[in-house]
Amino acid sequence: MDELQELVLDEFLDEEKLHKLIFRVKVNSDRTIVHSFVILYAAKLNGKNHEIIKFDAKPGEGLHVHTYYSVPIERKLLHDPLNSETLEKLLYRVKQNWQWYYSQYKERYL
């Protein structure tokens, strides 16, 4: 079996550094096969980190989205394939919509 490598990206989405995108992916050694991943958007509110939305995927479990801004919090199975195109699509989705996710979270919990 090919040895897995973990790639990590932490990136702030705003100048104040209160909104962070955290990305972890496990791929094969030549980075052609995605094994698993987590994409998390978290915000710092009142000195504490809050998870707002998370996508995670594992073999045998599929791809899920956790919407922490929902009441109640939801975990839904998505039917996208576990590959680099899906990763790119979800990263783009979070980067484009983080302000909306944040406003929904604030509206429901603060």
TABELHU-V983965 format. One record per run of one state. SS is the DSSP state (2 for helix, 1 for strand, 0 for the rest). FROM is the first residue (numbers start at 1). TO is the last residue. If there is no record, write none. Layout:
SS_FROM_TO, SS_FROM_TO
This chain:
0_1_3, 1_4_12, 0_13_18, 1_19_28, 0_29_33, 1_34_45, 0_46_47, 1_48_58, 0_59_61, 1_62_67, 0_68_73, 1_74_78, 0_79_83, 2_84_109, 0_110_110
